[in-house]
């Protein structure tokens, strides 16, 4: 096993993490971020990923968006 270490500008960290996490399972065993001396573990194993729906549930609840009205507006865009 080899360890690859590099520094990334904060503006590009999400892009780099997305690319690394999209690699086939088994290529990367440990993915972690070390920032200001503290280590943050990022899992590359999809079986350990948090369910995206439970993670984002209620995120726009405070905006009082009517889902039926929103869906109709999206559909009407394609009818133009």
C-alpha positions as CSV (number, residue, x, y, z in Angstrom):
1,X,0.0,0.0,0.0
2,X,1.2,3.5,-0.8
3,X,0.3,6.8,0.9
4,X,-0.2,9.9,-1.3
5,X,-0.3,13.3,0.4
6,X,-0.9,16.7,-1.1
7,X,-2.2,20.1,-0.2
8,X,-5.4,21.5,-1.8
9,X,-6.7,25.0,-1.8
10,X,-9.9,25.3,0.3
11,X,-11.8,26.5,-2.8
12,X,-11.3,23.1,-4.5
13,X,-11.6,20.7,-1.6
14,X,-15.2,19.6,-2.4
15,X,-14.3,19.0,-6.0
16,X,-11.3,16.9,-5.1
17,X,-13.3,14.9,-2.5
18,X,-16.0,14.2,-5.0
19,X,-13.5,12.9,-7.5
20,X,-11.8,10.7,-4.9
21,X,-15.1,9.3,-3.5
22,X,-16.3,8.5,-7.0
23,X,-13.4,6.1,-7.6
24,X,-14.2,2.4,-7.6
25,X,-14.5,0.8,-4.1
26,X,-11.3,-0.8,-3.0
27,X,-9.0,1.7,-4.7
28,X,-8.8,4.1,-1.8
29,X,-8.8,2.5,1.7
30,X,-8.7,5.6,3.9
31,X,-9.7,9.1,2.9
32,X,-9.1,11.8,5.4
33,X,-8.6,15.5,5.6
34,X,-6.1,17.1,7.9
35,X,-6.8,20.8,8.5
36,X,-5.0,22.9,11.1
37,X,-3.7,19.7,12.8
38,X,-7.1,18.1,13.3
39,X,-8.0,15.0,11.3
40,X,-11.4,14.4,9.7
41,X,-12.1,10.9,8.3
42,X,-14.0,10.7,5.0
43,X,-15.3,7.3,4.1
44,X,-14.8,6.1,0.6
45,X,-16.8,2.9,1.3
46,X,-20.3,3.3,0.0
47,X,-21.8,0.8,2.5
48,X,-20.9,3.3,5.3
49,X,-22.4,6.4,3.5
50,X,-25.2,8.3,5.3
51,X,-28.5,8.1,3.5
52,X,-28.8,11.4,1.5
53,X,-32.5,11.6,2.1
54,X,-32.3,11.5,5.9
55,X,-29.3,13.9,5.7
56,X,-31.3,16.5,3.7
57,X,-34.8,16.0,5.0
58,X,-36.5,19.2,6.0
59,X,-33.7,21.4,4.6
60,X,-36.1,23.7,2.7
61,X,-39.1,23.3,5.1
62,X,-38.8,26.9,6.3
63,X,-39.3,28.2,2.7
64,X,-42.9,27.2,2.7
65,X,-42.7,25.7,-0.9
66,X,-45.8,24.0,-2.1
67,X,-44.4,20.8,-3.8
68,X,-47.4,20.4,-6.2
69,X,-47.0,24.0,-7.4
70,X,-43.2,23.7,-7.7
71,X,-43.7,20.5,-9.7
72,X,-46.2,22.1,-12.1
73,X,-43.9,25.1,-12.6
74,X,-41.0,22.7,-13.6
75,X,-43.3,20.8,-16.0
76,X,-44.6,24.0,-17.5
77,X,-41.0,25.1,-18.3
78,X,-40.8,22.2,-20.8
79,X,-44.1,23.1,-22.4
80,X,-43.0,26.5,-23.5
